[in-house]
């Protein structure tokens, strides 16, 4: 395998997506789920920049990445604020413990 920039970015992107999916599906802690979501967004941003470089439109990809960074920051702040409120109300971040919907 030749280690050029494109191969490295693809491997890192796939690795980040794998870690994010694993973290969101396996973990029952809300904080870990938020971190997994953040990793997935960062992987998507890397994929946007790589596709922009491959298509010769790196400026558009970088501006899209900047937009993703701004919106991702807002989503992260809101999600973490909700996590803090859940912790205050229920005393735990375990999804099974805070589930109030019963069959």
N, CA, C and O of each residue as an XYZ file, in Angstrom:
412
protein
N       0.841     -1.177      0.000
C       0.000      0.000      0.000
C       0.884      1.238      0.000
O       1.809      1.352      0.805
N       0.600      2.146     -0.890
C       1.361      3.384     -0.980
C       0.745      4.402     -0.033
O      -0.466      4.621     -0.045
N       1.591      5.022      0.789
C       1.109      5.991      1.773
C       1.158      7.396      1.190
O       2.076      8.165      1.475
N       0.175      7.722      0.381
C       0.057      9.107     -0.065
C      -1.069      9.760      0.735
O      -1.737      9.101      1.532
N      -1.269     11.026      0.522
C      -2.220     11.793      1.330
C      -3.642     11.268      1.202
O      -4.373     11.220      2.191
N      -4.038     10.881      0.016
C      -5.410     10.427     -0.197
C      -5.677      9.128      0.566
O      -6.717      8.989      1.209
N      -4.749      8.188      0.496
C      -4.933      6.923      1.216
C      -4.977      7.124      2.722
O      -5.770      6.488      3.416
N      -4.136      7.996      3.222
C      -4.101      8.257      4.662
C      -5.418      8.882      5.117
O      -5.961      8.489      6.150
N      -5.935      9.843      4.364
C      -7.194     10.492      4.733
C      -8.354      9.512      4.672
O      -9.233      9.545      5.533
N      -8.371      8.649      3.681
C      -9.435      7.650      3.584
C      -9.382      6.693      4.775
O     -10.418      6.377      5.360
N      -8.203      6.237      5.130
C      -8.062      5.322      6.266
C      -8.482      6.011      7.569
O      -9.182      5.415      8.388
N      -8.062      7.252      7.759
C      -8.441      7.992      8.967
C      -9.945      8.228      9.012
O     -10.558      8.102     10.072
N     -10.546      8.568      7.877
C     -11.989      8.803      7.827
C     -12.760      7.533      8.155
O     -13.699      7.565      8.951
N     -12.377      6.423      7.555
C     -13.054      5.155      7.829
C     -12.849      4.752      9.292
O     -13.770      4.246      9.934
N     -11.656      4.974      9.810
C     -11.390      4.671     11.213
C     -12.237      5.511     12.158
O     -12.782      4.992     13.132
N     -12.350      6.800     11.877
C     -13.179      7.670     12.713
C     -14.643      7.267     12.661
O     -15.324      7.263     13.686
N     -15.130      6.929     11.477
C     -16.523      6.489     11.359
C     -16.739      5.193     12.138
O     -17.752      5.037     12.820
N     -15.799      4.277     12.038
C     -15.908      3.013     12.782
C     -15.913      3.220     14.281
O     -16.721      2.622     14.992
N     -15.018      4.061     14.766
C     -14.971      4.355     16.201
C     -16.252      5.052     16.640
O     -16.789      4.757     17.708
N     -16.739      5.973     15.821
C     -17.965      6.708     16.169
C     -19.170      5.775     16.230
O     -19.959      5.843     17.172
N     -19.315      4.915     15.243
C     -20.450      3.987     15.239
C     -20.356      3.022     16.422
O     -21.357      2.743     17.082
N     -19.172      2.524     16.681
C     -18.981      1.639     17.831
C     -19.327      2.360     19.133
O     -20.010      1.805     19.995
N     -18.857      3.591     19.270
C     -19.129      4.344     20.487
C     -20.597      4.667     20.685
O     -21.094      4.665     21.811
N     -21.293      4.946     19.589
C     -22.711      5.284     19.721
C     -23.590      4.053     19.937
O     -24.621      4.144     20.603
N     -23.199      2.908     19.386
C     -24.038      1.716     19.508
C     -23.770      0.915     20.776
O     -24.693      0.331     21.343
N     -22.543      0.881     21.219
C     -22.193      0.030     22.353
C     -22.376      0.752     23.688
O     -22.787      0.137     24.672
N     -22.083      2.017     23.727
C     -22.100      2.749     24.992
C     -23.519      3.064     25.435
O     -24.398      3.325     24.614
N     -23.730      3.035     26.740
C     -25.009      3.432     27.312
C     -24.901      4.779     28.016
O     -25.880      5.254     28.590
N     -23.736      5.393     27.980
C     -23.512      6.681     28.624
C     -23.786      7.796     27.618
O     -23.274      7.769     26.499
N     -24.592      8.771     28.018
C     -24.958      9.857     27.101
C     -23.747     10.676     26.661
O     -23.687     11.112     25.511
N     -22.792     10.890     27.546
C     -21.607     11.679     27.195
C     -20.799     10.978     26.104
O     -20.307     11.626     25.180
N     -20.665      9.674     26.208
C     -19.926      8.923     25.188
C     -20.657      8.932     23.854
O     -20.023      8.921     22.799
N     -21.970      8.950     23.891
C     -22.744      9.026     22.653
C     -22.541     10.374     21.972
O     -22.434     10.440     20.747
N     -22.486     11.448     22.757
C     -22.229     12.783     22.195
C     -20.829     12.833     21.576
O     -20.646     13.411     20.505
N     -19.859     12.239     22.234
C     -18.496     12.207     21.688
C     -18.458     11.383     20.398
O     -17.773     11.762     19.447
N     -19.179     10.271     20.353
C     -19.261      9.471     19.124
C     -19.887     10.247     17.983
O     -19.445     10.145     16.838
N     -20.917     11.024     18.292
C     -21.538     11.871     17.277
C     -20.551     12.913     16.755
O     -20.518     13.185     15.555
N     -19.760     13.489     17.630
C     -18.765     14.465     17.221
C     -17.706     13.833     16.314
O     -17.281     14.444     15.333
N     -17.284     12.619     16.642
C     -16.316     11.925     15.792
C     -16.883     11.645     14.407
O     -16.172     11.755     13.408
N     -18.159     11.283     14.344
C     -18.786     11.022     13.045
C     -18.835     12.291     12.193
O     -18.614     12.238     10.984
N     -19.121     13.414     12.816
C     -19.158     14.683     12.074
C     -17.763     15.063     11.589
O     -17.612     15.560     10.473
N     -16.756     14.838     12.403
C     -15.376     15.140     11.980
C     -14.963     14.247     10.811
O     -14.258     14.698      9.908
N     -15.390     13.000     10.819
C     -15.087     12.109      9.694
C     -15.784     12.578      8.423
O     -15.199     12.535      7.341
N     -17.014     13.018      8.548
C     -17.724     13.535      7.375
C     -17.045     14.784      6.834
O     -16.976     14.985      5.621
N     -16.543     15.622      7.735
C     -15.843     16.829      7.300
C     -14.557     16.473      6.547
O     -14.237     17.098      5.536
N     -13.834     15.489      7.028
C     -12.641     15.036      6.304
C     -13.004     14.498      4.923
O     -12.279     14.727      3.955
N     -14.119     13.788      4.834
C     -14.557     13.265      3.538
C     -14.934     14.397      2.589
O     -14.639     14.318      1.396
N     -15.585     15.459      3.098
C     -15.904     16.624      2.266
C     -14.642     17.258      1.706
O     -14.575     17.575      0.518
N     -13.646     17.444      2.556
C     -12.405     18.095      2.113
C     -11.670     17.208      1.105
O     -11.122     17.709      0.123
N     -11.656     15.902      1.344
C     -11.003     15.003      0.398
C     -11.707     15.011     -0.952
O     -11.051     15.038     -1.993
N     -13.034     14.986     -0.942
C     -13.750     15.007     -2.222
C     -13.557     16.340     -2.940
O     -13.496     16.370     -4.169
N     -13.461     17.423     -2.207
C     -13.178     18.715     -2.831
C     -11.800     18.750     -3.459
O     -11.608     19.326     -4.530
N     -10.844     18.132     -2.790
C      -9.491     18.095     -3.357
C      -9.448     17.230     -4.616
O      -8.777     17.572     -5.590
N     -10.163     16.115     -4.589
C     -10.147     15.229     -5.750
C     -10.871     15.836     -6.947
O     -10.513     15.561     -8.092
N     -11.886     16.658     -6.693
C     -12.630     17.292     -7.783
C     -12.057     18.640     -8.195
O     -12.559     19.260     -9.133
N     -11.034     19.096     -7.524
C     -10.423     20.379     -7.863
C     -11.175     21.580     -7.331
O     -10.945     22.702     -7.781
N     -12.076     21.361     -6.376
C     -12.852     22.457     -5.792
C     -12.570     22.533     -4.294
O     -13.479     22.443     -3.469
N     -11.301     22.698     -3.963
C     -10.892     22.694     -2.572
C     -11.441     23.904     -1.821
O     -11.710     23.810     -0.623
N     -11.614     25.039     -2.500
C     -12.150     26.226     -1.835
C     -13.586     26.005     -1.372
O     -13.948     26.395     -0.262
N     -14.398     25.386     -2.209
C     -15.779     25.091     -1.824
C     -15.826     24.076     -0.693
O     -16.656     24.190      0.209
N     -14.949     23.093     -0.731
C     -14.914     22.083      0.323
C     -14.489     22.694      1.652
O     -15.021     22.337      2.703
N     -13.529     23.613      1.603
C     -13.099     24.258      2.838
C     -14.177     25.160      3.419
O     -14.331     25.230      4.638
N     -14.917     25.843      2.575
C     -15.996     26.681      3.093
C     -17.125     25.819      3.661
O     -17.745     26.188      4.658
N     -17.393     24.679      3.032
C     -18.374     23.751      3.570
C     -17.894     23.187      4.912
O     -18.688     23.026      5.839
N     -16.606     22.891      5.013
C     -16.052     22.382      6.267
C     -16.155     23.426      7.375
O     -16.431     23.085      8.525
N     -15.937     24.685      7.035
C     -16.068     25.750      8.027
C     -17.515     25.855      8.511
O     -17.757     26.061      9.700
N     -18.464     25.716      7.607
C     -19.875     25.729      7.983
C     -20.201     24.540      8.884
O     -20.949     24.679      9.852
N     -19.650     23.393      8.571
C     -19.871     22.204      9.392
C     -19.282     22.404     10.781
O     -19.887     21.980     11.766
N     -18.131     23.032     10.884
C     -17.513     23.281     12.189
C     -18.413     24.166     13.037
O     -18.606     23.900     14.223
N     -18.961     25.211     12.442
C     -19.811     26.131     13.196
C     -21.087     25.435     13.662
O     -21.455     25.535     14.832
N     -21.756     24.738     12.761
C     -22.999     24.066     13.148
C     -22.742     22.919     14.116
O     -23.552     22.661     15.006
N     -21.627     22.236     13.947
C     -21.277     21.145     14.842
C     -21.014     21.657     16.252
O     -21.361     20.995     17.230
N     -20.410     22.818     16.358
C     -20.166     23.407     17.669
C     -21.481     23.738     18.362
O     -21.630     23.501     19.561
N     -22.428     24.280     17.620
C     -23.738     24.597     18.204
C     -24.441     23.321     18.653
O     -25.012     23.279     19.743
N     -24.404     22.288     17.830
C     -25.033     21.019     18.191
C     -24.367     20.424     19.428
O     -25.051     19.898     20.306
N     -23.048     20.501     19.507
C     -22.332     19.953     20.655
C     -22.691     20.694     21.936
O     -22.874     20.074     22.983
N     -22.791     22.004     21.857
C     -23.133     22.792     23.050
C     -24.542     22.456     23.526
O     -24.766     22.280     24.724
N     -25.482     22.367     22.608
C     -26.858     22.031     22.987
C     -26.926     20.612     23.554
O     -27.603     20.379     24.555
N     -26.236     19.670     22.928
C     -26.251     18.288     23.412
C     -25.628     18.178     24.799
O     -26.151     17.470     25.660
N     -24.526     18.866     25.017
C     -23.894     18.819     26.334
C     -24.738     19.510     27.391
O     -24.745     19.087     28.547
N     -25.450     20.568     27.015
C     -26.363     21.213     27.958
C     -27.502     20.260     28.335
O     -27.911     20.207     29.495
N     -28.005     19.517     27.366
C     -29.032     18.524     27.668
C     -28.494     17.402     28.553
O     -29.196     16.916     29.439
N     -27.260     16.995     28.314
C     -26.640     15.960     29.144
C     -26.526     16.444     30.587
O     -26.801     15.687     31.519
N     -26.126     17.691     30.774
C     -26.014     18.248     32.122
C     -27.381     18.275     32.808
O     -27.489     17.955     33.992
N     -28.417     18.653     32.071
C     -29.758     18.693     32.649
C     -30.272     17.293     32.990
O     -30.940     17.110     34.008
N     -29.967     16.317     32.155
C     -30.357     14.936     32.448
C     -29.642     14.448     33.696
O     -30.244     13.776     34.534
N     -28.381     14.774     33.826
C     -27.611     14.377     35.020
C     -28.187     15.009     36.284
O     -28.268     14.358     37.326
N     -28.588     16.278     36.192
C     -29.175     16.949     37.357
C     -30.522     16.341     37.737
O     -30.823     16.180     38.919
N     -31.321     16.007     36.744
C     -32.667     15.510     37.018
C     -32.673     14.057     37.486
O     -33.353     13.720     38.455
N     -31.924     13.200     36.806
C     -31.965     11.775     37.094
C     -30.787     11.282     37.933
O     -30.865     10.201     38.517
N     -29.711     12.040     38.005
C     -28.560     11.629     38.798
C     -27.648     10.631     38.114
O     -26.702     10.142     38.732
N     -27.905     10.320     36.872
C     -27.084      9.374     36.120
C     -27.145      9.720     34.641
O     -28.028     10.451     34.193
N     -26.191      9.181     33.893
C     -26.182      9.357     32.449
C     -26.436      8.046     31.712
O     -26.322      7.991     30.487
N     -26.781      6.988     32.452
C     -27.061      5.694     31.858
C     -28.425      5.734     31.174
O     -29.423      6.108     31.790
N     -28.464      5.352     29.909
C     -29.697      5.433     29.129
C     -30.773      4.503     29.684
O     -31.945      4.877     29.738
N     -30.392      3.317     30.090
C     -31.377      2.370     30.635
C     -31.989      2.898     31.929
O     -33.172      2.681     32.191
N     -31.194      3.585     32.733
C     -31.680      4.064     34.024
C     -32.599      5.273     33.867
O     -33.494      5.473     34.688
N     -32.393      6.082     32.824
C     -33.211      7.285     32.678
C     -34.422      7.083     31.794
O     -35.217      8.004     31.607
N     -34.571      5.898     31.253
C     -35.710      5.620     30.389
C     -36.985      5.592     31.232
O     -37.129      4.756     32.124
N     -37.904      6.506     30.944
C     -39.161      6.567     31.690
C     -40.306      5.927     30.922
O     -41.420      5.838     31.439
N     -40.054      5.482     29.707
C     -41.078      4.804     28.919
C     -41.069      3.318     29.288
O     -40.070      2.626     29.091
N     -42.159      2.855     29.809
C     -42.263      1.447     30.202
C     -43.308      0.763     29.348
O     -44.228      1.405     28.843
N     -43.167     -0.529     29.191
C     -44.131     -1.297     28.390
C     -45.311     -1.690     29.234
O     -46.232     -2.341     28.741
